[in-house]
Structure formats: structure tokens, C-alpha cells
Amino acid sequence: MINKEMKYKAYQVHNFRTIPQLVALSEDEKVNIEVVGNVLPFKVNNYVIDELIDWSDYSNDPIFRLTFPQKEMLRDADFQTMKSALENNLEKDALKLVADSIRIKLNPHPAGQMELNVPEHNDEKLLGIQHKYRETLLFFPSSGQTCHSYCTFCFRWAQFVGMDGLKFAMRETELLIEYLEEHQEITDILFTGGDPMIMSFKVFKQYIEPFLDPANKTNIQTIRIGTKALGFWPYKFITDKDAQDFLDLFKRIVDSGINLSFMAHFNHINELKTAAVKEAIRLIRKTGAQIRTQSPLIRHINDDADMWARMWRKQVNLGMIPYYMFVERDTGSQHYFEVPLEKTWEIFQKAYQQVSGVCRTVRGPSMSCTPGKVQILGTKEICINGHTEKVFVLQMIQGRNPDWVNRPFFAKYDPNAMWMDDLKPAFGDQFFFEAELQEMKEASLEPESI
Ligand SMILES: *Cc1c(COP(=O)(O)O)cnc(C)c1O
């Protein structure tokens, strides 16, 4: 049943002990949450707590693990450092210094995002924009850089914890439109964050309306909204006071001839079980918008092929389109969440084999790394000159150079490889794209020529 009275309420590290269901936890477990929650961002809301988590078995519950910090997310030494700092009742500023000293080691901006993807316009760096793939622009609206709840595995956590210099943000939609007008090759704009669906309607429409104004001559065919709101706050589209305004605007976008596509993050099938999420999906689809789904594969949360198969089927059943399975990338707690590449591929394959063609729109497992989105096609034994070698077969789904896309290539088999950086070319001493990628990196570091 849909709770028509549902009002958003969030808990963070300072007040999480008031969550009624936490009576199920021991004091030690609460301290663990507190210690990790003082380093990594922690926010969970009443929908997740009341409707998604099964409190009778919380420690094995995937949504509990998705939203509540786990002790093992920090290395033991770092955990002890933070624990002592809390026991010693350090002042707020001193506590933040301790937290920052741990955070800085956790490398939250991989894949050359800071150096390589930020474009310039009239000699100014456009900090809220990443233009990595020719057709698609990522846009980080400054008011969309937080979420309804935080995922424990999230790689964008630096945006939430208030460290200067790491936050992407841009207010000027004007600059964005100018950039798009100059770049007619860009057909897709992808609003991302954080979660753009955290914005109020008043703010959100400022970003969208320029695209509906015929005076602006961009070549945008598709507006995508990357969002976790369907998983974490479906009431956004049902009972929030501006829900109907959002739905009306979605319809206006579609009616203007622009494809509107929600890139919905669902990490587990349990996020699809409530009446509220089903209603939100129905209302969004009724506007003519599409919903595509994506998630990384994460240990302790969704490393289960049968669950993925059931989840894709359920998504299609609800009218959504499975889109990506990602490899968990280098985040602060990667040691806790990562699954080896071979195992990731096995889970993907085992799930993919169980579903019909309508679910096989999903692509993966894919690593978003510096050259592009690298897909693991599988492992294979190849015999050359009487010598047998086991390899990973890979290809790019997206490339920094579009010419790199859809060309199979090979890496030496390594059962422990977790990420592209761990892979070595199987034949020759470089992957086919490496020399060109090196040139791109050097060009982006060159001092400005006059
Ligand atoms: C995945 C991604 C996109 C979108 O790529 P599609 O293949 O169009 O889904 C755009 N920019 C970046 C940086 C990405 O990682």
C-alpha cells in the first residue's frame, strides 16, 4: 500500500541513534556505524528504513548494507584512529582533521576525471561539466550534488563531505547552453550528481527550460537524468508537494520532441518490491519518458547471478530497460566491495544466460576507466605457435576516441585482477589505444600556447 502521508525524514551520523528500528543493534554495532560514518558520508531516510530494510535479519539485508556503514569499509588502522578520536571527545575541527587525513588516502576521483574530462569555454574551465565521449555531456548541476540516502559503495562521496576543490559544480546553465551550441556533435545531456532528483521543482526547471526554448540552438536529442530517487525516495514522484509539477514537466520535454530517459540506479531487486516504487515507475512512464536501469556489481550487496536475473526480469516486467552492469570502481572502500574481474564476468554471464532477449539490452560488465567503458567479454584459451595462453577478451562500449569502440582486444589472464590497471596486454607490450591515450594526456597537461 502507498503511504499517502509519507514525508521525507533523513538520519545522519549525528542523529542515527534515534532510528526506532536500531533497538535491534548492539552498542558495538552502533559504535561501528558512528566511527565509519564520521569518515564516509552516511545518510538514510525513513522510506529506506521503514519499507526496504528487513529488520528481522538486518545484518544480512542488502539494503542495510547498501546504506549503513560497515566496520570493514575502513582499513583496521584507520578505523582505530577514528575510534580513538571519538573516544577522546575531540573538538569538531580536530575530528574533521582526523577524518580528512583518512579520506585523502581513499582517492575518490579515479578515471582521469579531474584532468582529462573538464572542458574549457572562452579560456574558462567548466567545472560542472565532463565531456569525455563525443555525443554525451555529463552535467553536474550544483543543486543536485547530494542524494536522498547515500550508498555505502558510492565513488562520488567526496562531493558530500565538504572537502574544497573536489566538488564539481556549476551554476551557469547559460554557459552550458553556449557550450552545447558550439558542440553540435553532442546529442545527449546527462544530468548527474549526486542525484538531480534531489532538487525542488523550482530549481530543476531552471535547468530544463532552456532546452524547451526554440531560441537555443543546441543539438540535444536526449535528456538523461541519472537518479537513485526511484530506489531511495519514490515519493518524489507521488506525494512530494511538487510531484505533479515534475510529471508535467517530463511530459512537456517528451512532447517537445526530446527523448527523456531516466537512468535509474537499482542495486537490488528488493528496491522493486514496494507499492510506492511501482507507482512512481508507472507515473513516470505515463509521461512518455523511458526508464533505463544500471548498477555496479558489489560484494556483500548484489554478488549473486540469480538475483540479477530476477532483477532484470522484474525491471522489464515493470516497463524498464536494463542498461548497464558496472564493475565496482576504485573508491575509498573498494577493498570491501570489489569482486575480481573474472568472477564479475561469471556472475554477468550466469545471469544473462537465464533471461530472454528483452532483458539482454543490458551491457556489461563494464569498467569506466580512463580510455573508455571497457567491457569484459570473457576469458578464453588461445593457442599460438603451439603455445597456449589464457586471456581476457575485452572491448570498449565507449571510447575517448570513438574509433576505439567495438574492437576486441586481449589482456593476460589474471585471476586476481580487479580493475583495468591490473591488466597487462596479452600480445605486445601495449594495448592498441595506449600510445594515443598518452598523447591525449600530454596534450591536456601542456601549458597554454600563445
Ligand atoms: C557512461 C558515460 C556516459 C554515457 O555513455 P553512453 O554510452 O551514452 O551511455 C557519458 N559520459 C561518461 C563520462 C560516462 O562514463
The ligand as a Gaussian input file, in Angstrom:
#p B3LYP/6-31G(d) Opt

LIG

0 1
 C       28.813000       6.233000     -19.323000
 C       29.181000       7.625000     -19.554000
 C       28.463000       8.397000     -20.462000
 C       27.262000       7.849000     -21.218000
 O       27.668000       6.906000     -22.172000
 P       26.570000       6.123000     -23.035000
 O       27.334000       5.085000     -23.779000
 O       25.953000       7.121000     -23.948000
 O       25.604000       5.535000     -22.071000
 C       28.866000       9.697000     -20.682000
 N       29.951000      10.223000     -20.044000
 C       30.678000       9.497000     -19.179000
 C       31.884000      10.121000     -18.528000
 C       30.320000       8.180000     -18.898000
 O       31.037000       7.470000     -18.026000

